Amino acid sequence: MRKLLISLLFPLSVFAQQQIKTKAILESVTVYNNGAQLSHKGKVNLPAGTSEIVINNISGRINENSIQVGVSQGVTILAVQFNRDFLNTDAANPEIKKLNDSLKTVSAELTKTKNAKTIEEQTLQLLDENRKSGGTASGTNVTELAKLTEYYRTKNAETRNAIAALNLSEEKQNNRLTALQQQIAELRNNPSQQLGQLVLQLMTKENTEANYNVSYVTPSASWLASYDVKAINTSNPLAIVYKAAIVQSTGLDWKKVKLSLSTGNPNYNITAPNLNPWFVSAFNPVPQALAGKISGIQIRGMASPVLNDEQALNEVVAVGYGKVNRKAMSAAKVSTVNDYTSINETQLGVTFEIDIPYDINSDNKPHTVAFKEYQVPANYRYFATPKLSNDAYLLADVINWEKLNLQAGEANIIFEGAYTGKSYINPASIQDTMSLSLGRDKKIIITKEKQEDFSSTKFIGSNKKQLFTYLIKIRNTKKEAIEVFLKDQYPLSTESDIEIELLESSGAEVNKETGMLSWKLKIAPNETKTLKLSYSVKAPKSKIITGL
């Protein structure tokens, strides 16, 4: 029987578990467009046998299917479990700690109030019992009875008033207690404040100091691309500063982590994928006459619209390039790390690896990081549409833009050291050339005036013929020659009895299907070019022509 007991107890002594707590150090983060992969490392001393290891400092919001754990050789992983860590969540959050301290204070005050109320209620009960016994006692004369009655009346009133005041205090303290508990619950349930822990079952044959690494994917992080597009003048290359607005609410403040930015999305499916047949077919796109927009002017091939709203000036901070709007200074500070960024391209996306440690708090607010700057050759030209605006817009045409690995995002435009506007880069809509508008140039003066002496209305039989003549003048007041791409139009008829004839276009390239007129002009310094546009509209007198 003794041998049997020993044999039964022996396995228990071998496999008895010891719980050991350890804190994982967050070393690197790869941020995706949607989600992030966090990688931790740590060390733990393991006794021989089976141990339960609790790894703290883990995000409270993770995809459990993505958890990967590695340990030193000689250590076997028996099980892995993820739990929410409320204890460390409270300890790590100073606001929760402050609320818990207030909760303890209010609870203590409430206990005192309840005790005082109990004493007053017992006093009232004692007064009532004494009043009954005093009223029945023999030998009490009228004078003593009157004094006793007055005493009971006064003391009874004082006690009841004290109980009423204590009831009011108790109600206020209970309300305060409930409010504090609700605030704590809200903070604990806030994704940006939640912490987690991994519970590992490990087995080793001998005492050892084991290294471990943990990685997992969390949905509580993302990044959006944005840009600073800078041009010193039209003789130098275009500078494109690639920035990322990183938002994270993982529950962990990222302190001095190695940061990588990926244009893809995390893939944590452990099931091997299957390839299906790959079919291709021809695509006949519908021609888009107008793509992109500049202050109401639409331009073919434009990568982005430029805002013409003056309020847009209050929405962007051009740090270091001119005037900075204080209203916009709430944006995160920008750090330049161009020399420390390497690019890794795969078929699944592009990863920018930044070899500088970063701090990004779990506050669900954008933290802006400038991680790459490109100097790209650009062909500068001016664009104008006098029918819609008397302004000339400077465009920068960039070829081979695919090599820049751009993402869709907003762009701040800085020209000659001044912020000129806001644009949007969308690589999905760009073709061979990416055209960026750098804003208006007031040194190019454009006018379009109707020539009344050469515009008239004549009646010919049952028809009416109208003649329209315009002069377009472009003056270059800059010190260097410029190239201007100018567009205008003449009307088109949708009815057979309305005839429109283009009479003069000053050598424009004419698209008769769209009515578009295009000029490519080279203008020397202080030179003025004049273009003449004239057309006629013939229609029955009975018809009123609209849209002219």
Secondary structure, 3 states (H helix, E strand, C coil): CHHHHHHHHHHHHHHCCEEEEEECEEEEEEECCCCEEEEEEEEEEECCEEEEEEEEEEECCCEEEEEEEEECCCEEEEEEEEEECHHHHHHHCHHHHHHHHHHHHHHHHHHHHHHHHHHHHHHHHHHHHHHHHHHHCCCCCHHHHHHHHHHHHHHHHHHHHHHHHHHHHHHHHHHHHHHHHHHHHHHHHCHHHCEEEEEEEEEECCCEEEEEEEEEEECCEEEEEEEEEEECCCCCCEEEEEEEEEEECCCCCEEEEEEEEECCCCCCCCCCCCCCCCCCCCCCCCCCCCCCEECCEECCCECCCECCCHHHHHCCCCCCCCCCCHHHHHCCCCCECHHHEEEEEECCEEEEEEEEEEEECCCCCCEEEEEEEEEECCEEEEEECCCCCCCCEEEEEEECHHHHCCCCEEEEEEECCEEEEEEEECHHHCCCEEEEEEEECCCEEEEEEECHHHCEEEEECCEEEEEEEEEEEEEECCCCCEEEEEEEECCCCCCCCCEEEEEECCCCEEECCCCEEEEEEEECCCCEEEEEEEEEEEEECCCCCCCC
